[in-house]
């Protein structure tokens, strides 16, 4: 006698889809998607690449699935965790972003990605209102590296937190440790002072930009907005 498949009859309960537990949330669904794929290992670089493509297309939920699978396969994959933090910041889930970034920094990534992790961590902590903790983190980082980028990060967030004196000090340190021909600290300084309405300080920073980069488009445009004609007579030497 020929074999015939056994038919399974699903018992339907009003308002409940068969196979879906009532109240299951988005996070649980995503975890289910990850765990069902565990039996078939996919290389983490491929998962990160797919996630990167998804993020560029704005498909953060799809990116999240790939990245969580990568971390499930290798909890030490700091590259995947860094990308998860970017997704969490897009989702405004700043606490989870902070936790992911702390994992990343504990793995000592390469300098470029480490700097990016600090940028993201500063934004997450700022959005969480952890101002004291953030100020301490930024100060420690800048004093450890004496890098212009770290002093600029400190200056920008001190300004965002309303500490104008702290921002000014950090900007001056950024300028001091910058390469002699680098106008970036003075441009950042000018933009900050312009944002708080301190036009005289903004003009002074722009005069220093002129000394280093007389053809800089932003500097020339802003000086004209302030009623100043750019020229050699306005140039000021940089901070040393």
GUGU-295638 format. One record per residue (C-alpha): x, y, z; residue in three letters. Coordinates in steps of 0.02 Angstrom, whole numbers. Layout:
! GUGU-295638
{r {X; Y; Z}; 'ALA'}
...
***
This chain:
! GUGU-295638
{r {0; 0; 0}; 'UNK'}
{r {68; 171; -48}; 'UNK'}
{r {123; 287; 92}; 'UNK'}
{r {26; 449; 112}; 'UNK'}
{r {83; 597; 218}; 'UNK'}
{r {-2; 616; 386}; 'UNK'}
{r {-105; 773; 393}; 'UNK'}
{r {-86; 878; 548}; 'UNK'}
{r {-237; 977; 598}; 'UNK'}
{r {-198; 1147; 676}; 'UNK'}
{r {-311; 1200; 817}; 'UNK'}
{r {-351; 1383; 789}; 'UNK'}
{r {-386; 1500; 932}; 'UNK'}
{r {-475; 1662; 887}; 'UNK'}
{r {-354; 1808; 875}; 'UNK'}
{r {-198; 1697; 879}; 'UNK'}
{r {-97; 1650; 726}; 'UNK'}
{r {-40; 1468; 733}; 'UNK'}
{r {144; 1453; 778}; 'UNK'}
{r {159; 1631; 846}; 'UNK'}
{r {157; 1654; 1034}; 'UNK'}
{r {45; 1798; 1087}; 'UNK'}
{r {142; 1952; 1139}; 'UNK'}
{r {304; 1905; 1054}; 'UNK'}
{r {402; 2064; 1020}; 'UNK'}
{r {515; 2124; 881}; 'UNK'}
{r {672; 2078; 978}; 'UNK'}
{r {611; 1900; 1002}; 'UNK'}
{r {569; 1882; 818}; 'UNK'}
{r {742; 1944; 770}; 'UNK'}
{r {822; 1823; 893}; 'UNK'}
{r {719; 1682; 819}; 'UNK'}
{r {781; 1730; 646}; 'UNK'}
{r {960; 1723; 708}; 'UNK'}
{r {948; 1560; 803}; 'UNK'}
{r {860; 1466; 664}; 'UNK'}
{r {1011; 1499; 554}; 'UNK'}
{r {1143; 1445; 679}; 'UNK'}
{r {1154; 1270; 610}; 'UNK'}
{r {1220; 1339; 446}; 'UNK'}
{r {1377; 1441; 482}; 'UNK'}
{r {1405; 1591; 369}; 'UNK'}
{r {1572; 1682; 376}; 'UNK'}
{r {1564; 1840; 480}; 'UNK'}
{r {1647; 1950; 347}; 'UNK'}
{r {1505; 1904; 228}; 'UNK'}
{r {1375; 1945; 361}; 'UNK'}
{r {1456; 2113; 395}; 'UNK'}
{r {1463; 2152; 210}; 'UNK'}
{r {1278; 2113; 190}; 'UNK'}
{r {1239; 2217; 343}; 'UNK'}
{r {1340; 2362; 273}; 'UNK'}
{r {1240; 2354; 111}; 'UNK'}
{r {1078; 2350; 210}; 'UNK'}
{r {1129; 2500; 315}; 'UNK'}
{r {1173; 2601; 160}; 'UNK'}
{r {999; 2562; 95}; 'UNK'}
{r {919; 2610; 261}; 'UNK'}
{r {866; 2430; 296}; 'UNK'}
{r {921; 2431; 478}; 'UNK'}
{r {812; 2285; 534}; 'UNK'}
{r {888; 2171; 402}; 'UNK'}
{r {1063; 2233; 448}; 'UNK'}
{r {1026; 2197; 630}; 'UNK'}
{r {985; 2015; 592}; 'UNK'}
{r {1151; 1988; 501}; 'UNK'}
{r {1252; 2075; 635}; 'UNK'}
{r {1171; 1985; 781}; 'UNK'}
{r {1205; 1821; 694}; 'UNK'}
{r {1388; 1872; 674}; 'UNK'}
{r {1402; 1912; 860}; 'UNK'}
{r {1313; 1749; 905}; 'UNK'}
{r {1443; 1653; 805}; 'UNK'}
{r {1588; 1756; 874}; 'UNK'}
{r {1553; 1864; 1028}; 'UNK'}
{r {1725; 1944; 1005}; 'UNK'}
{r {1683; 2013; 832}; 'UNK'}
{r {1705; 2197; 876}; 'UNK'}
{r {1678; 2251; 696}; 'UNK'}
{r {1502; 2179; 701}; 'UNK'}
{r {1471; 2259; 871}; 'UNK'}
{r {1529; 2428; 805}; 'UNK'}
{r {1403; 2414; 663}; 'UNK'}
{r {1267; 2361; 786}; 'UNK'}
{r {1303; 2519; 885}; 'UNK'}
{r {1277; 2622; 726}; 'UNK'}
{r {1110; 2535; 700}; 'UNK'}
{r {1059; 2567; 882}; 'UNK'}
{r {1099; 2752; 867}; 'UNK'}
{r {991; 2761; 710}; 'UNK'}
{r {853; 2678; 812}; 'UNK'}
{r {886; 2800; 957}; 'UNK'}
{r {924; 2651; 1070}; 'UNK'}
{r {1071; 2741; 1150}; 'UNK'}
{r {1092; 2628; 1301}; 'UNK'}
{r {1118; 2472; 1197}; 'UNK'}
{r {1233; 2571; 1082}; 'UNK'}
{r {1339; 2619; 1233}; 'UNK'}
{r {1350; 2439; 1290}; 'UNK'}
{r {1403; 2378; 1118}; 'UNK'}
{r {1536; 2514; 1106}; 'UNK'}
{r {1608; 2470; 1275}; 'UNK'}
{r {1631; 2293; 1209}; 'UNK'}
{r {1714; 2363; 1052}; 'UNK'}
{r {1838; 2472; 1148}; 'UNK'}
{r {1882; 2328; 1264}; 'UNK'}
{r {1943; 2233; 1109}; 'UNK'}
{r {2067; 2373; 1062}; 'UNK'}
{r {2018; 2396; 879}; 'UNK'}
{r {2129; 2481; 750}; 'UNK'}
{r {2154; 2670; 777}; 'UNK'}
{r {2032; 2727; 642}; 'UNK'}
{r {1888; 2620; 704}; 'UNK'}
{r {1934; 2658; 884}; 'UNK'}
{r {1912; 2844; 847}; 'UNK'}
{r {1745; 2807; 764}; 'UNK'}
{r {1691; 2707; 917}; 'UNK'}
{r {1731; 2855; 1030}; 'UNK'}
{r {1630; 2970; 915}; 'UNK'}
{r {1480; 2854; 928}; 'UNK'}
{r {1503; 2828; 1115}; 'UNK'}
{r {1510; 3015; 1147}; 'UNK'}
{r {1347; 3039; 1051}; 'UNK'}
{r {1261; 2896; 1142}; 'UNK'}
{r {1313; 2961; 1313}; 'UNK'}
{r {1264; 3138; 1267}; 'UNK'}
{r {1091; 3081; 1212}; 'UNK'}
{r {1073; 2982; 1374}; 'UNK'}
{r {1113; 3139; 1475}; 'UNK'}
{r {1267; 3059; 1555}; 'UNK'}
{r {1359; 3225; 1555}; 'UNK'}
{r {1480; 3197; 1700}; 'UNK'}
{r {1528; 3026; 1637}; 'UNK'}
{r {1549; 3094; 1460}; 'UNK'}
{r {1657; 3241; 1515}; 'UNK'}
{r {1770; 3121; 1610}; 'UNK'}
{r {1783; 3002; 1461}; 'UNK'}
{r {1826; 3142; 1339}; 'UNK'}
{r {1956; 3220; 1454}; 'UNK'}
{r {2041; 3054; 1489}; 'UNK'}
{r {2046; 3008; 1305}; 'UNK'}
{r {2118; 3176; 1249}; 'UNK'}
{r {2249; 3181; 1387}; 'UNK'}
{r {2302; 3004; 1346}; 'UNK'}
{r {2328; 3031; 1159}; 'UNK'}
{r {2358; 3220; 1141}; 'UNK'}
{r {2277; 3197; 970}; 'UNK'}
{r {2194; 3344; 885}; 'UNK'}
{r {2040; 3239; 842}; 'UNK'}
{r {2015; 3190; 1024}; 'UNK'}
{r {2031; 3370; 1084}; 'UNK'}
{r {1908; 3425; 950}; 'UNK'}
{r {1784; 3291; 1005}; 'UNK'}
{r {1804; 3352; 1183}; 'UNK'}
{r {1779; 3534; 1131}; 'UNK'}
{r {1624; 3499; 1028}; 'UNK'}
{r {1537; 3400; 1166}; 'UNK'}
{r {1588; 3520; 1303}; 'UNK'}
{r {1505; 3653; 1198}; 'UNK'}
{r {1349; 3546; 1175}; 'UNK'}
{r {1342; 3520; 1364}; 'UNK'}
{r {1348; 3709; 1392}; 'UNK'}
{r {1526; 3722; 1457}; 'UNK'}
{r {1595; 3865; 1350}; 'UNK'}
{r {1756; 3880; 1451}; 'UNK'}
{r {1789; 3693; 1437}; 'UNK'}
{r {1755; 3700; 1251}; 'UNK'}
{r {1874; 3847; 1226}; 'UNK'}
{r {2013; 3760; 1322}; 'UNK'}
{r {1993; 3601; 1221}; 'UNK'}
{r {1991; 3697; 1056}; 'UNK'}
{r {2154; 3783; 1104}; 'UNK'}
{r {2233; 3615; 1146}; 'UNK'}
{r {2172; 3544; 980}; 'UNK'}
{r {2257; 3689; 891}; 'UNK'}
{r {2416; 3671; 993}; 'UNK'}
{r {2438; 3486; 949}; 'UNK'}
{r {2383; 3502; 767}; 'UNK'}
{r {2509; 3497; 624}; 'UNK'}
{r {2573; 3674; 590}; 'UNK'}
{r {2479; 3691; 426}; 'UNK'}
{r {2313; 3615; 484}; 'UNK'}
{r {2169; 3742; 485}; 'UNK'}
{r {2039; 3618; 550}; 'UNK'}
{r {2046; 3666; 735}; 'UNK'}
{r {2019; 3849; 691}; 'UNK'}
{r {1876; 3808; 573}; 'UNK'}
{r {1792; 3705; 709}; 'UNK'}
{r {1824; 3845; 833}; 'UNK'}
{r {1747; 3975; 716}; 'UNK'}
{r {1592; 3867; 687}; 'UNK'}
{r {1569; 3843; 874}; 'UNK'}
{r {1585; 4028; 916}; 'UNK'}
{r {1468; 4073; 773}; 'UNK'}
{r {1339; 3948; 842}; 'UNK'}
{r {1338; 4034; 1013}; 'UNK'}
{r {1337; 4211; 942}; 'UNK'}
{r {1517; 4256; 992}; 'UNK'}
{r {1558; 4340; 827}; 'UNK'}
{r {1721; 4422; 883}; 'UNK'}
{r {1795; 4255; 937}; 'UNK'}
{r {1731; 4176; 775}; 'UNK'}
{r {1817; 4313; 674}; 'UNK'}
{r {1981; 4287; 767}; 'UNK'}
{r {1977; 4101; 727}; 'UNK'}
{r {1942; 4141; 545}; 'UNK'}
{r {2090; 4260; 539}; 'UNK'}
{r {2197; 4114; 596}; 'UNK'}
{r {2120; 4006; 459}; 'UNK'}
{r {2169; 4140; 333}; 'UNK'}
{r {2350; 4130; 392}; 'UNK'}
{r {2351; 3942; 356}; 'UNK'}
{r {2229; 3923; 211}; 'UNK'}
{r {2190; 4090; 126}; 'UNK'}
{r {2083; 4005; -8}; 'UNK'}
{r {1969; 3915; 115}; 'UNK'}
{r {1791; 3939; 52}; 'UNK'}
{r {1704; 3936; 221}; 'UNK'}
{r {1823; 4064; 295}; 'UNK'}
{r {1805; 4183; 149}; 'UNK'}
{r {1615; 4170; 149}; 'UNK'}
{r {1596; 4195; 337}; 'UNK'}
{r {1714; 4343; 345}; 'UNK'}
{r {1613; 4430; 209}; 'UNK'}
{r {1454; 4391; 306}; 'UNK'}
{r {1535; 4479; 455}; 'UNK'}
{r {1577; 4629; 347}; 'UNK'}
{r {1763; 4591; 335}; 'UNK'}
{r {1855; 4588; 168}; 'UNK'}
{r {1977; 4440; 170}; 'UNK'}
{r {2156; 4489; 137}; 'UNK'}
{r {2335; 4472; 203}; 'UNK'}
{r {2308; 4610; 331}; 'UNK'}
{r {2181; 4505; 429}; 'UNK'}
{r {2293; 4352; 448}; 'UNK'}
{r {2337; 4300; 626}; 'UNK'}
{r {2470; 4171; 672}; 'UNK'}
{r {2405; 4006; 741}; 'UNK'}
{r {2415; 3954; 923}; 'UNK'}
{r {2580; 3874; 971}; 'UNK'}
***
